[in-house]
């Protein structure tokens, strides 16, 4: 597993004495063993679905990306009667869209480690499942297996892909979508003033936390190769790059609030700059953006 190195900020760092000295040192998975050495990566999912902010994140991620994902479903020819598995579903948006598309003659399974945000009466089956630690449910039976913003966080991505592929019927499609935050690491593309520079410093700090938790911030770009290596054919990929708007603002605010304690504990930010950033976001002063979402799909040979 590869991990990125933190990007050096070319701008002078502000005085952070209000929040303590800056530490310049150096998922959706089961927590590490307490006997593991201190140098072992911490694979706890940083953006924990158990947090109340997770619901806000699901809302705005759906606003930004559900249309993109549904477009890929249409491109793959999804129709009534298909059997679909939504991996690491998180919120209900995509499982509901799949259930509507496949109709009463189809079947949708939505899995995650934390099922709190899924509706057990939403027209799809809900199952607790660890994509790395558990065997594939109903192997060899699905027309479509989909995961969005999941694989980048898991410690064994090759094993997760193998589990997803094993669930496909011959000729079935796997669609994997993940961000590549090394490809575009900025929160503000137009870094015109101190508020934009602060936003970019905090985005780097969040990326550093993700790296420490074992996330591969370059994973998105590797998806086409990963699907071919897994044995899929007809592999194709596309990218989506949202810039600005309410959804980007609200997603940023929910994410920063969610990881605030971790940023402070790691010495990567202080209360003053976090509060100033959230105030700028709430005031609509920043044209915030996200890392590109890379979508790649391939077919199991039939």
N, C-alpha and C positions, 0 to 999 in steps of 0.2 A: 504494500500500500504506500502510495506516495503522498506527501503533504507539502504545501507551499511554504515558503519562507515569508515572514512579514515584510511588507514594503516599507522602505525607509521614507519618512515624511520629509520632503525637501524644505518645508516651512519650519521656522523656529517653533519649538514647543512652548506653550504658555506656561505661566507659573501655576503649578497644580498643588501648591501647599495647602489649599483649602481641603483637598481630598487625600492628602498624604502623598508620599513620594511615588514617582512613576517607576514601575518595575520594567526594566529594559531587558530582562532575561527572556532568555528564550520565549443516543440516537435511537436512533430507534433500535437499541440493542440492549442486551442484558448488562448490568453493571459489572465492572471488573472484580476479580477476586480480591478480597482484602489481603491476601498473601502475595499479590503481584508486586514486583519491585516498583519503586517510586518513579522510575523512568518509563514505565508502561503508559501508553496513551490512555486517557480517560474517555471511554466510549459512551458515557451517558449522553443522551440526546440533549443538546443545549436548549433547543426550542421545545421544551417539554409540553406535550399535549395536555397534561394535567393542570397547567396554569390557566387562569381565567383569560389571560391575553390570547391564548390559543384560539379561542372562538373568534376574536377580532381578526386574527391573522387568517383564519380560514375564510372569513367573509371577503376580505380584500384580495387574497390570493385567487379566490373564485372570480371576483370581478375582473382581475387582470388576465387570468389564464384559462378559465373554463371554456371560453369561446374558442381559444386556440386549440385546446385539447379536443373539444367536440368536432372541430374541423378535421383533425387527424382521424378521428373515428369515422367520419363520413368518407374520407379519402380511402380508408381501408375497406370500405364497403359494408360496414356494420348494418345489420338489418334485423327484422323480427325473427325470433327464434335462436339468436346467438346466445352462447354461454360465455360470460365475461367474469374475470376476476380482477377486482380493484385492490392493489397491494398497498398497504400503508395508507389507507383511505383518509385518515384524519377526520375531515368534515364530511357532510352528506352530499355535497354538490354533485360530484362526479358519479357516485353510486346511483343517485336519483336520475341523472341524465341517462346513464346506461339502462336503468330499469325502464325508463320511458321509451328508449329506442328499441329495445329487444321485445318489449310487450309481454303479454301473459304467456306466450309460448316460449319465451326465453328465460334465462336465469342469470342473476347477478350475485356474486359473492363479494362482500366488502370485508377486508381483514385489516387489523392493526394490533399493536400491543395494548394500546389504550382505546377502548371503545366508547368513551364517554360522550363523544360528539356525534356518534352515529345513531340513526333511528331504527330500532329493531322492528318497527312497523312501516318502514319506508318503501316496501316493495322489493327489497333485496335482503339476502341472508347476511347476518353479521356473525363473524367468527374471530375470536382472539387468536392471533398467529404471529410468530416471530419469523420473518422472512429468512433470517440467517440460521436460527436454531431449530426450526421445525421443518418436517418434510412437506412437500407440496400437497395441498388438498386436492383430492380428485384428479390425480395425475392423468395426463393424456386426454383431457376432455374439453378444454376451453378453446373457443374460437378466438378470444382476445384476452391477453393479460396486460394490464397497464399499471405503471407506477410513476408518480410525479413527485419530484423533490424528496425522494426516499433513499435511493442508492448512494447518493453523495455522503449520507450520514452513517451508513452501516459499516462495520469493521471489515467484513469479508464480502466485497462486491461481486467477485466472481462466483462465490457460492450462492449469493442471492439471485444472480442472473440464471445460474443453473437450475435453481429451484423453480423460478418462473418459467423457464423454458420447458422443464419437465412436466409442467401442468398443461402445456399446449397440446392440442390434437395435431396430427400431421396436417400441414397447411394453415395452422392457426398463426395469428399475428401477436408479436410482443411489441408494445410501445412503451419506451422508457423516456422520461423527460427529467432533466436535471439542469440546475444552474451551473455556470462557469464563472465564478467570481474573480478568478485570475485573469480571465479574458477581458473583463471590464470591471475594475475594482472600485470605481468611484461612486459616491452617493450623489455628487453634483458634478456634472460634466463641465459646467461653466463656472470655474472656481474664481469668481470675481472679487470676493471679499472675505472678511474674517468668518462670517457665518457659514459660507460654503467650505472654507478650509477646515473649520471645526467639524462640519458634517462629514467631510472626507476622513479626518482623523478618527472620528468615532466609527465610521464604517470599517476602517482598517483594524480598529480595536475589536470589533465584533468578528471580523474575519480571523483575527488571531485567536480568539476564544474558540471558534469553530475548528481551527487547525489543532489546537490543544486537545479537543475532544475527538480527534481522529478523522474529521471530515477532509475529503480530498477536494480542494477548491478548484482543481483543474479537471475534474471528472467529466463535466459536461462535454467537452470537446472530444473525449475518448469514446463516447457512446457508440458511434458507428463501428469503430474497430472492435469494441467489446462485444457488440452483437454478432459481428462476423466470427470472432474468436469462439463465441459460444455455439456456433454452428448454424446461425440463421442465414437465410438467403434473401435476395431482393432488398438489401438494406439501403435505406434512404434516411436523410436527416434534414432538419430545418431549424431556424432560430427565430426567437421573438425577443424584442428589446423595448420594453415600455419606458417612456420618458415623460415625467411630469404628470400632474393631475391628482385628484383627491385620493384615489386608491393607493397611489405610491406614497402619499403623505401619511395616510392612516396606517398603512402597513409598516412604515418606518417607525411611527410613534409606538405602535403596539410591540414591535420587535425590541426597540430600545428599552421600553418599560419592562419587558420580559427579562432581559439580560442585564438590567441595571446592577443588581446585587453582584453578579459575576464580574462585571466590568470594574466595580469598586474594589472587590476582594482581590482581583488580579493586579490592581494598581494601574490599569490601562486608561482610566478616566476618573474624574472627580465629580461631585454633586453639582458644582457650579457650572461646568461645561455641559453636563447632561441636561440640567434644567434650562440652560440657555438654548441648547439645540431643540429641545421639545417645544419651547416657546416659539422659536422661529418656524418650526414645522406647523404648529397650530395656527400661526399667523399667516401661513401661506407664502412665506418669504423665500422659499427654496424651490427650485425646479429639480425635484428628486427623481432618481432613476434606480433601476435594479440591474443586477447582472443578467446577461442573456440567458434565456431558457432554451436549452438545446433539446429538441425532440428527435428521437431516432426510432425507426421501426424496421422490423424484419420478420420473415415468415419461416416457420419450422418446415424443413423439407418434407414433402408428402409422398 
